[in-house]
Amino acid sequence: MKTLDVNQVIDNARFTRFHWMVTLLCGLLLVFDGYDLFIYGAVLPVLMKEWSLSPVQAGALGSYALFGMMFGAFIFGPLADRIGRKKGVAISFVLFSIATFMSGFATSPTEFGIFRFIAGLGCGGLMPNAVALINEYAPKRARSTLVALMFSGYSLGGVLCAGLGIYMLPRFGWQSMFFAAALPLVLLPLILWKLPESVGFLLRQGQQAKARQMLSQVAPDVAMGSDVQLLQTEAKGAGVPMLDLFLKGRAMGTFMIWLSFFCCLLMVYALGSWLPKLMATAGYSLGSSLSFLLMLNFGGVVGAIAGGWLGDRFSLPKVVLAFFALGTVAIALLGFNSPMPVLYLLIAIAGATTIGTQILLYANTAQFYPQAIRSTGLGWASGVGRTGAIVGPLLGGWLMAAAMPLQMNFLVFALPGLVAALAIGFFILYYRGKQEAPSVSVAAVRPAV
């Protein structure tokens, strides 16, 4: 019987309609995920007024969903390595959609916090599994670009949230923003029908026929008859322990990835939760403050796509390093009195280099770990990063309660960008000195043109 290496087939495949389908479906899921994640920042000024929340209380309330995301990433990342990524994605999608819808019925901060925690479980589970799935099927030469295109859906969800907030909040109240989150559930049958299962999972389950059928869509020009035995050089049994993330020289990379995730998500959620409120406090109207949130996410779309394109042509870690450095400067300058066009430009750059860089971090992490532990690696990186996401809203609340000058708020928000840049710089230097990367070749961490 002939044997065929699945990884080589996928890496060298031509771009097909199948790749577009996977990218668009995962991107669509992340639109809804992004909407859910940025919704709190959009309604925060209204909630603070209606429920008489102090800045510290508002920051804590914003962190409930992020606690859920942390646990969701820890739970659903490894779980998907056991039950399949398609099931992991579907469960996560249903969970956060229903819980977000129920948040609109909350009559107290406690009820609201419980629903937001449950929604966070689903959001935290969906993201790493969607990234792992598209990384598994994307051709090597376009991998970072496809991940970035998919992840631009996350930022588009933030744009959608801010745009709907400008229209719906003054007319229908904050509850309407949450009720709208139930609408995407009508797409669940399409997702279950069209979203492919991980080929690696199918092979681990011994489903050679289904794996051949799936792989024939990835590379229709490769002969895969019943006499072909599919092999995946990195595949191993299900039930991957977290300890594998530190074996075979991966320990330093894992720690630096976790630190950069922590800092990046801290900046993303500090800005996403508090930018409208900070700008409202500075004298801008609610509509103008929400337009800043819209610009932040629009910048995230541009940054994700541009960063993915650059990452496929240059060293992806170096692109991440440059984005962190630029983001640190842009966020620090937000607190100074600037003309409106300059302010919008700085906010767009901040979005491109925080939201966009988060997306590049997922791509870099997916390429750092082998396929068999990819969901586990992404889940743990995302879960550890969620501690930064939890700190972000809390930090904003503490700064608001301290009544610090506007410039100081943004300088504090910019500091994690410097730490993340140093972490990625160390990651680059450490693995440059190695003859080969811990799990795959250095070219897999630094994609070839």
C-alpha positions, 0 to 999 in steps of 0.5 A: 500500500502506498503512503502519503504524508498529509503535511507535505500535501497540505503545505504544497497545495494550490489555493482552492475553493476549499481554502476560501470556504474554511477561511470565510466560515471561520472568519464569519464565526469570529465576526460574532465572537468579536461582536460579543467581546467588544459589546461591553465597551460599547454599553459601558457608559450607559451601564455605569449611569443606569446601575450607578457603577463606580469605575472599579465596579465597572472594571470588575464587571467587564472582567467576568467575561474575560475570566470565562474566556480564560477558562474556556481556552483552558477547557476547549483547547485540549478538549478539541484535541479529543473530540475534534475541532469541529465539535469544539467550535460548534459548542463554543459558538452556541454557548456564547451566542445564547449567553450573550442573548440572555445578558440583555435580560439581566436586571442587576450587575450580578445577573449580568456578570453570570451571563457574561462569564458563561458567554466568555467560556464560549468565546475563549473556546472558539478562537484557538480552535478556529485558528488551529483548524485553518492552520491545519488546512492552509498552504504553507506559503499563505498560512499567515495571510489566511489566519490574518484574513480569518481573524479580521472577522474578529475586528469586523465584529468590533466594527459592527458592534460600534456601528450598531451601538451608535444607532441602537443605543440611543433608540432601543437601549443597551439591551438591544445590543445583546438581543441581536447576538442571537441572530447568528444562531440561524447559521448553525446548520450551515456551519455544521454542514460545511465546516470541515473536521481536522484531518489530523483528528480523523487520522487519530480516530482511524477514519482513513476514508474520511481523511482521504475525502477531506484531503482530496478537497485540499489538493484535488490534483493528488491521487488518493485512492483506497490503496493510499495510506495517509500518514501525519508525521507529527500525529500522535494519540489524543490526550495531549498533556500540557507538559508537552508544551515545555518539551523538546526545547519549547520551554523558552518559546512557550514562556515568551509566547505566554508573556507576549499574549498577556501584555497584548490582551491587556492592551486590547481589553483595556482599550476596548473596555475603556476607550469610549468612557475615557473619551467621554470623560475627556469631553467627547459625546457618546456618539463620538466616543463610539466612533473612536471604538469603531476606528480602533477595530477598523485599524485592527482589520487593516493591521491583521491583513497587513501583518499577515501579508508581511508575515508570509514574506518576512519573519513573522516574529519580527513583524510582531516585534515591529507592531508592538513597538509601533503600538507602544508609541501610538497608545502613549500619544493618545493622551495628548491633545491632538487635532481630530484627524491625528487622534483618529490616525493614532487610534487606528494605529493602536488598533492595528498594532494591538488587535492586529498583533493579537491575531499575528500572535495566534498565527505565530503560536500555531506555527511554533507547535506541532499539529498534535499539540497545536490546539493545546498550545493555542488554548494555553497561550490564549488562556494565560493571555486572558489573565492580561485581558482580565487585568485590562478592564480592572486596570482601567477602572483603577486608573479612572477611580484614581482620577489620573490625568488622561495622558497618564492613563494611556502611558500606563496602557502603553507600557505592556507593549514595551514588555511584549516587544522585549519578550518577542525580541528575546524569542527571536534571538533565542531561536536564531541561535538554535540550529532548528526550532523545537518542534518544526524547522525554523522556517515554520516559525518564520514562514518562507516566501 
